[in-house]
Amino acid sequence: MGFLAYFWFYWLIGAIVLMLLELLFSGFVLLCFGFAALLTSLISLLGIGVELQLLSFIIFTVIAFVTIRPFFLRHMAPKGGLVETNVYALIGMVCRVIEDIDPDAHTGRVKVRGEEWGAMSHNAQKIPAGSKVKVLNISGNKLIVQPL
C-alpha cells in the first residue's frame, strides 16, 4: 500500500483539526474548510487521484462558504443585536442627582439602579441635587450626564 492509499486519513485529520480550531476563532471560516476536508476524505476513499481530491476540496469549500457559513452566521447572531452589559448598560438610563454636579469643584453624584456613581455634566454646567438626568457616556468611573 502506497502513500495515496492513506490519503483519506490525512484529509480526515485535517478536517478534525480545522473544526476544532473553529472553536478558538469565530466567523465559521475554518468550519467551512473542515467540512470540505471531511467530504474530500470520503471522496478520496474511492481511490481518485490527488488532483481530483484537490479539485473536490475547492468545490466543497466554495459550496460550504455559500451555504453553511451564511446559515450559521444568521442563526448564531444574537436576537435584537448586542446587549450592553456591566457599566455600559447604564448609558441611556434616567437617574436622579443626589449631590450637586459642579464642574468647578469636581463634585457630583447620581443614583441609578440603586447605586451611587460619581457624575460629570457633559457640557460643564452645574446641575442641582434632585434633578433628573440622562446618562450619555462613561469616563473612567464617572457617568457623563445631561439634564432632562
C-alpha positions as CSV (number, residue, x, y, z in Angstrom):
1,M,0.0,0.0,0.0
2,G,1.3,3.3,-1.0
3,F,1.1,6.8,0.3
4,L,-2.1,7.6,-1.6
5,A,-3.9,4.7,0.0
6,Y,-4.0,6.5,3.3
7,F,-4.6,10.0,1.9
8,W,-8.3,9.9,3.1
9,F,-6.9,9.7,6.6
10,Y,-4.9,12.9,6.2
11,W,-8.0,14.7,4.9
12,L,-9.9,13.4,7.9
13,I,-7.2,14.6,10.4
14,G,-7.2,17.9,8.6
15,A,-11.0,18.2,8.9
16,I,-10.9,17.4,12.6
17,V,-8.1,19.9,13.3
18,L,-9.9,22.6,11.3
19,M,-13.2,22.1,13.1
20,L,-11.5,22.1,16.5
21,L,-9.7,25.3,15.6
22,E,-13.0,26.9,14.8
23,L,-13.8,26.7,18.5
24,L,-11.0,29.1,19.1
25,F,-11.8,31.6,16.3
26,S,-15.2,32.9,15.3
27,G,-16.5,33.5,11.8
28,F,-17.2,29.9,10.7
29,V,-14.4,30.1,8.1
30,L,-12.4,27.2,9.5
31,L,-15.6,25.2,9.8
32,C,-16.2,25.6,6.1
33,F,-12.7,24.3,5.3
34,G,-13.1,21.5,7.8
35,F,-16.4,20.5,6.2
36,A,-14.8,20.5,2.7
37,A,-11.9,18.4,4.0
38,L,-14.3,15.9,5.6
39,L,-16.2,15.4,2.3
40,T,-12.9,15.2,0.4
41,S,-11.8,12.5,2.8
42,L,-14.9,10.5,1.8
43,I,-14.3,11.1,-1.9
44,S,-10.6,10.0,-1.5
45,L,-11.8,6.6,-0.2
46,L,-13.0,6.0,-3.8
47,G,-9.3,5.9,-4.8
48,I,-9.3,9.0,-7.0
49,G,-6.1,10.9,-7.7
50,V,-4.7,13.8,-5.7
51,E,-5.6,16.3,-8.4
52,L,-9.3,15.4,-8.3
53,Q,-9.2,15.4,-4.5
54,L,-7.8,19.0,-4.5
55,L,-10.5,19.9,-7.1
56,S,-13.2,18.4,-4.9
57,F,-11.8,20.2,-1.9
58,I,-12.0,23.5,-3.7
59,I,-15.6,22.8,-4.9
60,F,-16.7,21.7,-1.4
61,T,-15.1,24.8,0.1
62,V,-17.0,27.1,-2.2
63,I,-20.3,25.2,-1.5
64,A,-19.6,25.5,2.2
65,F,-19.0,29.2,2.0
66,V,-22.1,29.8,0.0
67,T,-24.4,27.6,2.1
68,I,-23.1,26.6,5.6
69,R,-21.4,29.9,6.6
70,P,-24.4,32.2,5.9
71,F,-26.7,29.7,7.8
72,F,-24.5,29.7,10.9
73,L,-24.0,33.5,10.8
74,R,-27.7,34.1,10.5
75,H,-28.7,31.6,13.3
76,M,-25.9,32.2,15.7
77,A,-26.2,36.0,15.9
78,P,-27.9,37.3,19.0
79,K,-31.6,38.3,18.5
80,G,-32.1,42.0,18.7
81,G,-28.4,42.9,18.4
82,L,-25.8,43.0,21.1
83,V,-26.8,43.6,24.6
84,E,-24.7,46.0,26.6
85,T,-23.6,44.7,30.0
86,N,-21.8,46.0,33.1
87,V,-21.4,49.7,33.3
88,Y,-22.2,50.3,29.6
89,A,-25.8,49.1,30.3
90,L,-26.2,52.4,32.2
91,I,-25.9,54.5,29.1
92,G,-29.3,56.0,28.2
93,M,-30.8,55.5,31.7
94,V,-32.5,58.2,33.6
95,C,-31.3,58.8,37.1
96,R,-31.5,61.4,39.9
97,V,-28.7,63.7,41.1
98,I,-28.1,63.2,44.8
99,E,-25.2,65.6,45.2
100,D,-24.9,68.8,43.1
101,I,-22.8,68.3,40.0
102,D,-20.3,71.2,40.0
103,P,-17.6,71.1,37.3
104,D,-15.6,73.8,39.1
105,A,-15.4,71.9,42.4
106,H,-15.3,68.5,40.7
107,T,-18.2,67.1,42.7
108,G,-21.4,65.4,41.8
109,R,-23.1,62.1,42.4
110,V,-26.1,60.4,40.9
111,K,-28.2,57.4,41.9
112,V,-29.0,54.9,39.2
113,R,-30.4,51.4,39.8
114,G,-29.9,51.8,43.5
115,E,-26.2,52.5,43.2
116,E,-24.4,55.8,43.6
117,W,-22.0,56.9,40.9
118,G,-19.7,59.9,40.5
119,A,-21.0,62.2,37.8
120,M,-20.0,65.0,35.5
121,S,-22.0,67.2,33.3
122,H,-21.4,66.7,29.5
123,N,-21.3,70.5,28.9
124,A,-19.7,71.7,32.2
125,Q,-22.9,73.1,33.6
126,K,-24.0,72.9,37.2
127,I,-26.8,70.6,37.9
128,P,-28.6,70.8,41.3
129,A,-29.4,67.9,43.5
130,G,-32.8,66.4,42.9
131,S,-32.7,67.0,39.2
132,K,-33.3,64.1,36.7
133,V,-30.5,63.5,34.3
134,K,-29.8,61.0,31.5
135,V,-26.5,59.1,31.3
136,L,-24.8,59.8,28.0
137,N,-21.4,58.1,28.4
138,I,-18.9,56.8,30.9
139,S,-15.5,58.3,31.6
140,G,-13.4,56.2,33.9
141,N,-15.5,55.7,37.0
142,K,-17.8,58.7,36.4
143,L,-21.0,58.9,34.4
144,I,-21.3,61.7,32.0
145,V,-24.9,63.1,32.3
146,Q,-27.2,65.6,30.7
147,P,-30.1,67.3,32.4
148,L,-33.6,66.3,31.2
